[in-house]
Amino acid sequence: MEERKFVYIRVSSKDQNEGRQIESMKNQGLNDRDIFIDKQSGKILTELIISY
């Protein structure tokens, strides 16, 4: 069975750029289809916790 690796990249602010992380993962042999990217601010989560 072929081993397959996946990677999860998360940036939490508009100022952060995932490009460097993606380039690093591609250099390690990962394909675009195996890279998952999440862009979001922690502000919403913080507000949910405070309002809970």
C-alpha positions in Angstrom: 0.0 0.0 0.0 1.3 3.4 -0.9 1.9 5.8 1.9 0.3 9.2 1.4 1.0 12.3 3.5 -1.2 15.4 4.0 -0.4 18.7 5.5 -2.6 21.4 7.2 -1.4 25.0 6.9 -3.1 27.7 9.0 -2.6 31.4 8.9 -4.5 33.5 11.5 -4.1 37.0 10.2 -4.3 38.9 7.0 -0.6 39.9 7.3 0.5 36.3 7.3 1.3 34.6 4.1 1.1 30.8 3.6 3.4 30.9 0.5 6.6 30.0 2.4 4.9 27.1 4.1 3.4 25.8 0.8 6.8 26.1 -0.9 8.5 24.1 2.0 5.9 21.3 1.7 6.3 21.1 -2.1 10.1 20.9 -1.6 9.4 17.8 0.6 7.5 16.2 -2.2 3.8 16.9 -1.3 1.4 17.6 -4.1 -1.1 20.6 -4.2 -4.0 18.2 -3.7 -2.5 17.1 -0.3 -2.1 20.6 1.1 -5.0 22.0 3.0 -5.0 25.7 3.9 -7.1 27.5 6.5 -7.1 31.3 6.7 -9.0 32.9 9.5 -8.7 35.2 12.4 -8.9 34.0 16.0 -11.0 37.0 16.8 -14.3 35.2 16.1 -13.3 32.3 18.2 -12.3 34.6 21.1 -15.7 36.4 20.8 -17.5 33.1 21.0 -15.6 32.0 24.1 -16.2 35.4 25.8 -19.9 35.5 25.0 -20.4 31.9 26.1 
